[in-house]
Amino acid sequence: MHPSWAANRHLIRDAELETTIRSFATPLLKAAGLRPEVVDIIIIADPAVNAFVAGGANIFINTGLLQRTTHANQLIGVLAHEIGHIRGGHLARTRSAAQAASKMATIAMILGIATTIATGRGDAGAAIASGGGASARQAFLAYSRGQESAADQAAINLLAATGQSARGLEQFLGILDNQSALSERFRDAYALTHPLSRERMVTVRRAADASAEIATAADITAAYDRMIAKLNGFLRAPTWVYQHYPEHDKSLPARYARAIAAHRDGDTGLALKRLDILLGDFPNDVFFVELKGQIYLESGQPVAAEQAYRQAVGLARTAGLPAATVAALELDLGRALLSGNQTAGDHAAVTTLTPLARFLGDDPLYWRQLAIARGRTGDDALAALALAEAAIRRYQLADAQRFAQRAVRQLKTGSPAWLRANDIAAQVAQRLKKR
């Protein structure tokens, strides 16, 4: 698990979390007549309880919401509701407000808006969403009670179509309903951006009562419990983890959380020992091997990290995991190769990272790592272009312009890379004029 960038918050890029949430969302998306591969699921490292759809087919989920849920069906209910907004076309104005922006620039704008909602302050959002912030904020807040009811009904239908209960959605709305007496300052952001009415509660409760006998599938529950344990291991204090996942708890999620907590507590030996015991029981578990690579990488053991990440990539391919998941693991492999500070590793990183743009092209962390690899191998022109790609996705327009212009001067005139550098420079110039 590692952070990427977006505005003053950061995104969590984690192959396991993304794969798990996508596995929950995919049946719902298909039932809604949507192509799962065109819908992005974006995890925000933010303790505020919120989830929303913005900038088109982008579902944003805060870690605070994930950790507030108590079982998989609640999260699935939230996903079904957000997919209902996509299906209902409720985000048209948000798409229009961000039509000229890259995905990461849209994320920066939207997160600025979300900050404004959560804090009640306009300065944070305005600073991030400079230019079109006001219109985007108005579009973002445009959910009406009618749209919320429509999204609920869509969620109920999608859950029924996929053989799942609406009880989790009812329970989650109940959590929000319990905050109705609180002032806006203390309510969860989800309650503020998704207006709740008594009619909504009644409708969802009736649907839940009709489907109450439907149990959540065991594999879904197991994946959810494991995901939450991983989140808690990384985001909670180790003392909290050891209290809530005590040593006598021999379940897989508890053992997973304790291994992560040991790593975060700086006890690399204990973390690896706990992880090796897990791998003894589950030797082909892609994400346990991935975690081993992360522990080695973050404890300054690049050779061992490279070996672990190579194993994880191989296991992921053998298991037939999605290409985007494999690409995320290959990005970590590239990071491990670069961390060795060896010429051979730098060249191997270029080979590993270059093909990943079609899967990770919206992630500035990817472009930053590719820029390092290009720079170390003496390709200053392509390094500058990669830095321009990273900067424009961070919405750092001055840096994007500077690096793009440098790339234009150094690249061969008329080459695809030269054309791309010119394109970035032109995009930046256009956006700067609108400020």
Secondary structure by P-SEA (a helix, b strand, c coil): cbbbbcccbbbbbcaaaaaaaaaaaaaaaaaaccccccbbbbbbcccccccccccccbbbbbaaaaaacccaaaaaaaaaaaaaaaaaccaaaaaaaaccccaaaaaaaaaaaaaaaacccaaaaaaaaccaaaaaaaaaacccaaaaaaaaaaaaaaaaaacccaaaaaaaaaaaaaacccccccccaaaaaccccaaaaaaaaaaaaaaccccccaaaaaaaaaaaaaaaaccccaaaaaaacccccccaaaaaaaaaaaaaacaaaaaaaaaaaaaaaccccaaaaaaaaaaaaaaccaaaaaaaaaaaaaaaaaacccaaaaaaaaaaaaaaaaaaccaaaaaaaaaacccccccccccaaaaaaaaaaaaaacaaaaaaaaaaaaaaaacaaaaaaaaaaaaaaccccccaaaaaaaaaaaaaaaaaaac
